[in-house]
Amino acid sequence: MEPALKSDFLTVEEYLDGEEHSELRHEYSAGVVFAMAGGTDNHNLIVGSLYSGLRAHLRGGPCRVFMENVRLYLDLSQGDLFYYPDIMVTCDPRDTNPQFIQFPKVVVEVLSEGTERIDRSEKFWNYVKLESLEEYVIIDQHKMDVILFRRSANWQPEMLRAASDHLKLISLKFSMSLADLYEDVRF
């Protein structure tokens, strides 16, 4: 992703105000704003399948699931960050800010060509610093390939690649087969 503004430093307040009036989504990294890339059919189908499954599973409980247009705020020592995860779940009663989530239990990113490097490196290292985060999932939209990282497994990757494999989010007592996750996706 290229910076949307190359020389202008924005405060958090300026960023949040700008996002309220922008037609495009932007991520924020310590004062620098980056425009988000558009999605694909595969990306949309995968996000929709997982969101629908999680929404049905979590309905009536204390957890809430969000997709794509809700920001995640990270208050890290290297600076404030705002990302738009493809899916995130929060069960934390402290998450009351209407502009962002700060205490997710689960974060999911569906890889895009323009974001893959960032999702696998920068975002991974920043997400695992969140005390509330229990699981981070990376989903490839071009082939059946899911990587699941769990705090309880010291963030060691679990690879899922067969239609019969199940994405098991232990922190949410949720399971979905890769066949269902990738339903209608064309490779």
C-alpha positions in Angstrom: 0.0 0.0 0.0 1.2 3.4 -0.8 0.8 6.3 1.6 -2.3 8.4 0.7 -0.5 11.5 2.1 3.3 11.4 1.6 4.4 14.4 3.6 1.4 15.2 5.9 1.5 13.9 9.5 -2.1 13.4 10.9 -3.0 13.2 14.5 -5.4 10.4 15.6 -8.2 12.9 15.8 -7.6 14.2 12.3 -7.5 10.7 11.0 -10.7 9.6 12.7 -12.5 12.8 11.5 -11.2 12.3 7.9 -12.4 8.7 7.9 -15.9 9.8 8.9 -16.2 11.8 5.7 -14.1 9.7 3.3 -15.5 7.5 0.6 -12.3 5.3 0.8 -11.0 3.4 3.8 -7.5 4.2 5.1 -5.3 2.6 7.6 -3.2 4.7 10.0 0.3 4.1 11.1 1.9 6.6 13.6 0.7 9.6 11.7 0.8 8.3 8.1 -2.4 7.3 6.3 -2.6 4.5 3.7 -5.5 3.9 1.3 -7.0 0.5 1.3 -7.2 -1.6 -1.8 -10.5 -2.8 -3.3 -11.7 -6.4 -2.8 -12.4 -9.3 -5.1 -15.3 -11.7 -5.5 -13.3 -14.5 -3.7 -12.4 -12.1 -0.9 -16.0 -11.1 -0.4 -17.3 -14.7 -0.5 -14.7 -15.9 2.1 -15.4 -12.9 4.5 -19.1 -13.4 4.1 -19.1 -17.1 4.8 -17.0 -16.7 7.9 -18.9 -13.7 9.2 -22.2 -15.4 8.7 -21.0 -18.5 10.5 -19.6 -16.5 13.4 -22.6 -14.2 13.6 -25.0 -17.1 13.9 -22.8 -18.9 16.5 -22.3 -15.8 18.7 -25.9 -14.5 18.5 -27.3 -13.8 22.0 -23.9 -14.0 23.8 -21.5 -11.4 25.0 -19.3 -11.4 21.9 -19.8 -9.3 18.8 -18.4 -10.0 15.3 -17.5 -7.2 12.9 -16.3 -7.3 9.2 -14.2 -5.0 7.0 -15.5 -1.5 7.8 -14.8 -1.4 11.5 -11.4 -0.2 12.7 -9.1 -1.8 15.1 -7.1 0.6 17.3 -3.6 -0.5 18.6 -2.0 1.8 21.1 1.6 0.5 20.8 4.9 2.0 22.0 6.0 2.7 18.4 2.8 4.8 17.8 -0.9 4.6 17.3 -2.2 2.2 14.6 -5.6 1.8 13.0 -6.2 -1.3 10.8 -9.4 -2.6 9.1 -9.3 -6.3 9.7 -11.5 -8.4 7.5 -13.2 -9.9 10.5 -12.7 -9.4 14.2 -14.5 -10.6 17.3 -14.6 -8.8 20.6 -16.1 -10.1 23.9 -14.6 -7.4 26.0 -17.0 -5.0 27.8 -14.4 -2.2 27.5 -15.1 -2.1 23.8 -17.6 0.7 23.8 -16.1 3.3 21.4 -18.3 3.7 18.4 -15.3 4.5 16.1 -13.1 1.4 16.7 -12.5 -1.9 18.6 -9.5 -2.0 20.9 -9.8 -5.4 22.6 -10.4 -8.1 20.0 -10.3 -11.8 20.9 -10.0 -13.0 17.3 -8.7 -11.2 14.2 -8.9 -12.5 10.6 -7.2 -11.2 7.5 -8.0 -12.5 4.0 -4.9 -12.1 1.9 -4.9 -9.7 -1.1 -1.9 -9.3 -3.5 -1.4 -5.7 -2.2 -1.6 -6.6 1.5 -0.2 -10.1 1.9 3.3 -9.0 3.0 1.8 -6.7 5.6 -0.7 -9.2 6.8 1.9 -11.9 7.3 4.5 -9.7 8.9 3.7 -6.2 10.2 0.1 -6.9 11.2 1.0 -10.3 12.7 3.7 -8.8 15.0 1.4 -5.9 16.0 -1.7 -8.0 16.6 0.1 -10.5 18.8 1.0 -7.6 21.1 -2.6 -7.2 22.0 -3.3 -8.7 25.4 -6.9 -9.6 24.5 -6.0 -11.4 21.3 -6.4 -15.2 21.5 -6.3 -16.2 17.8 -5.2 -14.7 14.5 -6.2 -16.2 11.2 -4.8 -15.6 7.7 -6.8 -16.9 4.8 -5.6 -17.2 1.2 -8.2 -16.3 -1.4 -6.3 -17.8 -4.3 -6.1 -21.4 -2.9 -7.4 -23.4 0.0 -4.9 -22.3 2.6 -5.6 -21.1 6.1 -3.0 -20.4 8.8 -4.2 -20.2 12.4 -2.1 -18.7 15.2 -3.1 -19.2 18.8 -1.7 -17.5 21.9 -2.1 -20.8 23.7 0.3 -22.4 21.2 2.8 -19.5 21.5 1.7 -18.2 18.1 3.0 -21.2 16.3 1.2 -21.7 13.0 -1.4 -24.4 12.3 -1.8 -25.0 8.6 -5.2 -26.0 7.1 -5.3 -27.0 3.5 -7.9 -29.7 2.9 -11.7 -29.2 2.3 -12.3 -31.5 5.2 -10.0 -29.5 7.6 -11.8 -27.4 10.2 -11.0 -23.9 11.2 -11.4 -24.2 15.0 -11.5 -21.0 17.0 -11.1 -22.5 20.4 -11.6 -19.1 22.2 -15.1 -18.9 20.7 -16.0 -22.6 20.7 -16.5 -22.3 16.9 -15.7 -24.6 14.0 -16.2 -24.3 10.3 -14.9 -26.7 7.6 -12.7 -25.2 4.8 -15.3 -26.6 2.4 -17.9 -24.2 3.9 -15.4 -21.4 4.3 -14.5 -21.5 0.6 -18.0 -22.3 -0.6 -18.5 -20.8 -4.2 -14.9 -19.6 -4.4 -13.3 -20.1 -7.8 -9.5 -20.6 -7.9 
